[in-house]
Amino acid sequence: MPGYKESDPFYHSKEWKKLRMDALMRDGGMCQDCMDKFRAGIIRRPRRAVMVHHIIPRKERPDLELVMDNLRSLCATCHEEHHPERRAKAKRKTAERRAPAGGHRMRVIKV
């Protein structure tokens, strides 16, 4: 199906789900990048972690995909900072969905 991306089965495995929860518990459910910024006095309030990031990407080191020391709990904002290529791709997709083919926009006025 065009435009449909199937999720990686790795992220649905029992091993990953357990390790992910262990990493979130280890980090107190807090974004570790935010915590670093908070400790440095850069931000006033750290955010809660919503995902667990592979420090060394799985593509580079698949042998580290289930190693706790290679994981870092992050909020969505900080995770995007680690993956700017995903942010640019998401912006393009959003722009494509908003602009109709041909680049013309139509304004609907309710009467």
C-alpha positions as CSV (number, residue, x, y, z in Angstrom):
1,M,0.0,0.0,0.0
2,P,1.6,3.3,-1.0
3,G,2.5,5.7,1.8
4,Y,2.0,3.0,4.4
5,K,5.1,2.2,6.5
6,E,5.0,-1.1,8.5
7,S,6.5,-0.8,11.9
8,D,9.7,-2.6,12.8
9,P,8.9,-6.0,14.4
10,F,11.8,-5.5,16.8
11,Y,9.8,-2.8,18.7
12,H,7.0,-5.3,19.3
13,S,9.2,-8.0,20.8
14,K,8.9,-9.0,24.4
15,E,12.6,-8.5,24.9
16,W,12.4,-4.8,23.7
17,K,9.2,-4.0,25.6
18,K,10.7,-5.3,28.9
19,L,14.1,-3.5,28.3
20,R,12.3,-0.3,27.4
21,M,10.3,-0.4,30.6
22,D,13.5,-1.1,32.6
23,A,15.2,1.8,31.0
24,L,12.3,4.2,31.8
25,M,12.3,2.9,35.4
26,R,16.1,3.3,35.6
27,D,15.8,7.0,34.4
28,G,12.8,7.7,36.7
29,G,10.5,8.2,33.8
30,M,12.3,11.5,33.0
31,C,13.9,12.7,29.7
32,Q,17.7,12.4,30.3
33,D,18.6,15.2,27.9
34,C,16.1,17.5,29.7
35,M,17.6,16.4,33.0
36,D,21.1,17.3,31.8
37,K,19.8,20.7,30.7
38,F,18.0,21.1,34.0
39,R,21.1,20.3,36.0
40,A,23.1,22.8,33.9
41,G,20.5,25.5,34.6
42,I,19.5,25.8,31.0
43,I,15.8,24.8,31.5
44,R,13.6,25.2,34.5
45,R,11.5,22.0,34.2
46,P,12.5,18.7,32.6
47,R,9.9,16.7,30.7
48,R,8.7,13.2,31.1
49,A,10.3,10.5,28.8
50,V,7.9,9.0,26.2
51,M,10.5,6.9,24.3
52,V,13.7,5.1,24.7
53,H,16.5,6.0,22.3
54,H,19.4,3.9,21.0
55,I,22.5,6.0,21.6
56,I,24.4,4.0,18.9
57,P,21.8,3.3,16.2
58,R,20.7,-0.3,15.6
59,K,21.7,0.0,12.0
60,E,25.3,0.6,13.1
61,R,25.5,-1.8,16.0
62,P,22.7,-4.4,16.0
63,D,24.5,-6.3,18.7
64,L,23.8,-3.4,21.1
65,E,20.0,-3.1,20.4
66,L,19.2,-4.9,23.7
67,V,22.0,-3.5,25.8
68,M,20.8,-1.2,28.6
69,D,23.9,1.0,28.5
70,N,23.1,1.9,24.9
71,L,19.6,3.3,25.8
72,R,18.5,6.7,26.9
73,S,15.0,7.8,27.9
74,L,13.9,10.9,26.0
75,C,10.9,13.2,25.5
76,A,9.6,13.6,22.0
77,T,11.2,17.0,21.5
78,C,14.7,15.8,22.5
79,H,14.3,12.6,20.5
80,E,13.6,14.7,17.4
81,E,16.8,16.6,18.1
82,H,18.7,13.3,17.8
83,H,16.9,12.6,14.5
84,P,16.7,15.8,12.4
85,E,16.4,13.7,9.2
86,R,13.0,12.4,10.5
87,R,11.8,15.9,11.4
88,A,12.5,17.1,7.8
89,K,10.8,14.1,6.3
90,A,7.7,14.6,8.6
91,K,7.5,18.3,7.6
92,R,7.6,17.4,3.9
93,K,4.8,14.8,4.4
94,T,2.7,17.3,6.3
95,A,3.2,20.0,3.6
96,E,2.3,17.4,0.9
97,R,-0.9,16.6,2.7
98,R,-1.9,20.2,3.1
99,A,-1.2,21.4,-0.4
100,P,-3.5,19.9,-3.1
101,A,-2.0,18.7,-6.3
102,G,-1.1,21.6,-8.6
103,G,-0.4,23.9,-5.6
104,H,-3.8,25.6,-5.7
105,R,-5.6,26.3,-2.5
106,M,-9.3,26.8,-2.3
107,R,-11.0,28.9,0.4
108,V,-14.4,27.7,1.6
109,I,-16.7,30.4,2.9
110,K,-19.7,29.3,4.9
111,V,-22.9,31.3,4.2
